[in-house]
Amino acid sequence: MRLVFMGTPDFAVPSLQALVAAGHKIGAVITQPDRPRGRGKKFLPPPVKETALAAGLPVWQPARMQDEILMRDLRQLEPELIVVVAFGRILPRAILDLPGLGCVNLHASLLPHYRGAAPIHRAVMNGETETGVTTMWMAPQLDAGDIILQEKLPIPPAATTGEIHDRLAEKGAGLLVHTLELIAAGRAPRHPQDEALVTYAPPLRPEEEEIDWQQPVEVIYNQIRGLNPWPGAYTRRSGERLKVYSAQIAEPAAAGRPGEVIQITKDGFAVQTGRGQILITNVQPAGKRAMPASAYLQGYPLAPGEMLGCG
């Protein structure tokens, strides 16, 4: 099959690599433009661009999907199928209707659950015990196309978004290759999504990153691992942001007020929540690298009774 691949971040890289390894003819890889990243704000290529160039594939980076030159070039390629993995752009109807076999998307959830931009973050933050990947025929509505294949993945109690992201990316790559085999054989199914079961995973909002110590310990624990490694949950100490990357639900020590440091241990420091206590084990002070909480305490001593989360 003649393919066009659309994708941008790390999540899409294993899928592109798997399609190349499977021998598919990829006429072009379309990804988002280079953007400033990191502390230096240097313009850097998206991971999919780097992977495509290493494989000798042509890379297109249109500023917008309604571009007339893009449409002209796509028509000249005459792709039989367009494959989309975490592209980050809405495809206009003209592109969806272009390939003879349609457009296929790999989504990081068990649709119809968690449609939208942040399915992995939301699943972990919500304390889900299972997620998965779905391939589907694309439709104009957000993640609403007919399902082709799905594969489940358990979410262990201590797993972070980063860990689940990497496992789903690899699992999704294999599922995508199998999906294209079925399409090529004319045996790819179409299972309409049950609209009564739809849930959404909207983009993360900046205010969701700050820890609200009034929340129960389970909610805060899931927030911390759900925002690890990006963008990172944080609290405030003396007006400065203190990112929190890992924690454990702790055995209650002396009771305190939400946000109060209760106990200092060899592994970190325990904080009172709205219900229960949590042991903070890995943090990142403003302008510093992430570090074990025990190392943080050597340079930034804490004492029981200090309040976190206050301006």
N, C-alpha and C positions, 0 to 999 in steps of 0.2 A: 504493500500500500504506500502511496505517496502521502506523507504526513507534513503537517506544520505543528510545531510544538510551541506552546505559550506557557511561560512560567517565570518566576522572578527569584524567590528566596531559597534558602538552604533546603526547605522541605521538598522543592521540586527537583533538586539535583539527582537523587537516586532514581527517580522516574526517567529523567532524560538519559542517564547512563544506562539504565536497563533497556530502554528502547534502542539505543545505539548498539548495545551488546546483542540484542535480538535480531539485528540486521535490518531494521526498518529504514526506509529511505526518507530522511527528514530534509525537506526542501528548504526550510528556514526555521530558525528559533527566534521567536518574538519575546522580548522581555522589556521591562521598564527602563527608562533612561538612567545613566549613571547619576548617583546622588551623593551629596556630602555626608560622610559618616565619620564616627569617632570623634575624639577630642580635637583633632586638628581640622575637622570638617573638610577633609580632602575629598574630591570627587572620586568615588570608587565604583567599579562595575558590580552589578548584582551577581550573586553566585552562579546563576544559570548562564549568564554571559561568559564567565570564566570557563565553565564546564564545556559550553558549546564551542568556544574558540579552541580549547585544548583538543576537542574531537574533530576539528576542521570543518565545523558547520557554519554556514552563514548566519549572522546575527542581525536582526532588525530591532531598532529601539524607537518606535514612533512616540511622539509627544502626546498624541491622542489617537483614539481608535476610529474616529470618524474621518481620518485623513484620506484624501482622494488618492494620493500616491500609494499609500498602504493598500487600499482596495485594488488599485490597478495591479500592483505587484502580486497580490494574493491571487487574483484572477489568472495572471500569467503562469503561476505555479500549478494551477489546477489541482489543488490537494483533494484527495479522496476523503480525508479525515483530518479534523483539527483536534489536537489533544491539549487540554488545559489543566495545569496543576499549579494552584496558588499563584495565579497571574497577578491578581490585585486590581484588575480593571473589569468593568462591565462590557461585554461584547455587544455591539449593535446587531440588530436583526439581519442586516446585510451580510455580516460575517457568519452568523449562525446558519444562514441559508446557503452559504457558498459551497461547502464541500458536499459531494454527492452522498457520502455515508453519514454526514452530520458532524456534530461536535460532541466530544466526550470529555467529561470533567472527573478528576479525582478529588474527593472531598474528605477531610479528616474528621468524620463522625459517622455514626450509624444513622443516616437519614431515615425518616424526616426529623430526627432530633438534631439540634444544634446547627441549623442553617445559619450561614453568615460568616463573618470575618475572623472570629476568634473561637473556633470550636474546641481546640485543645485547652486553652486557658480556662474557658468556661466550664468544661467538664471537670477539670482538676479542682478549680475553685469551688465548684458545687459539691465536691465530695463524691462524685460518681465512682463506681467500682468497675465500670466497663465502658469502653468506647470502641472505635474501630475506624475502618475506611470504607468508602463507597465509591464505585464508579457509576456514572449516570449519563444518560443522554441529556445534553444541555437544552434548556428552555429559556425564554426571555425572563421569566420570573426567577428570583434569587434562589438558587439551589433546589429548584422545584421539579427538575426533570425526572423522567422515569429511571428507576434504579436498574442497573445491569447486574453488578455483583457487590457483595459486601463481605468483609472479614472482621471478626471481633478481636479485641485486645483487652485483657484485664488491666485495671489500674491498681497497682499495689498501694497499700495505705500510705506509704512514705514517698511514693513516686512524685517527681517534679514535672512541671510542664516540659522542661527541656528533655527529660528522659523519655516521656511519652511521645513527644514530637519526633525524636530520632527513631523510635521503634515504629511509629506509624509511617514515617517517610519510607523506611525500608519495606514494610509490609505493603504499603500502597504501591510501590514500584512493581512488586511481583504481581499484585492484583491487576495492575494496569496492563502488564504484558499479557496476562491470561485473557483479559477483556478484549484486547486487540486480536488475539487468536480466535476468539469466538466471533468477533465482527467479520474477520477475514473469511471465516467459514460460513457466514450467514446464519449463525446460531446464537447471536447475542440476544438475551431476553429483554423484555420491557416490563417492569413491575411498577405501576403507578404508586406514588407515595400516598399514604393515608393522611389527608389534611387534618384530620381530627387529632393526630399525634404530633403535629409540628411544634417544635420549640426553636428558639433563636439564640444565636451567639453574636451579639453586636460587638463592635470594636470596643476595646477597653477605654475607659475614661480616666483622665489623670487623677480624679478624686478617689478612684477605686484602689489606688496604690497605697494610700495612707491607712495605717492600721488604726481602727477604732477599738480602743481597749475596753469599751463597754460591751462589745460583742462576746458571745461565748467562746471558749477556748477552741472548740472544733472549727468554728468559722474562721478564726484568726489563723489557725494552723493550716487550713486549706488555702487561705489567701496567700500565705507565705510561700507554700510549695507551688501554688498555681501561678505565681508571678516570678518564679525562679526558672531560668536565669534572667528573663526580661519581662517587663521593665523593672521588676524588683519592688517588693513591698517596703515601706519605710515607716519609721516613727520619727518623732522630733525629740531632741535632747538639747536643752538650752538654746532653742531656736534653730539648731542645725539639724539637717536631715541625717538620719542614721538608717541605712538600708539594712534589711533583715532578709537573709537568704535561706537560712535553715533553722529549724526549731523542733522541739519535742514537747508533746503534752506531758506535763510534770505532775508528780504526786504533790498534792496540796501541802504547803508548809503553813506558816502563820498566815491568817487572813489579812487582806489589805484592800485598798481602793483600786479600782481599775486603772491600770497604767503604773502602779507602784512596783518598784523593784523589791522583791520579797527576800531573795536569797542569792548569794554568790556561791557558785560551785566550781569545781575544777574544769567543768565543761562549758561554763557560761554563766548566765544570770537568769533567774526565774522572775516572771512578771505576772501580776494579778490581772485577770481579765474579768469580764462581766460575770462569767461563771467558769471557775477553774483557773489553773495557772499553767504558764507555758515557759519552757526553758529555751532561751535564745542561744544558738550554738554557732552561728556564722553571721558576720555583719560587715558592713562597709561604711566607714565614716566618710564625710564629705571630703572630696579631693584625694582620697586614699584608695588602695586596692581592697578587695574583699579579703577577710581574714577570719580565723577562728575567734569566737567570742573571748576565749581565754587569752589570746594575744591582744585583743582589743583592750581588755581590762588592765593589762600591764601599762599601756600608754594612756588610757582614759579611764581611770579608776571610777567605779560605781560603788555606792553604798546602799544597803537596804534602807528603804524609806524614800529614796529619790523617785520623782515622778517623771514618766516618759509621756510624750504626746502633748506636752504643754508648750505653748509658743515661747 
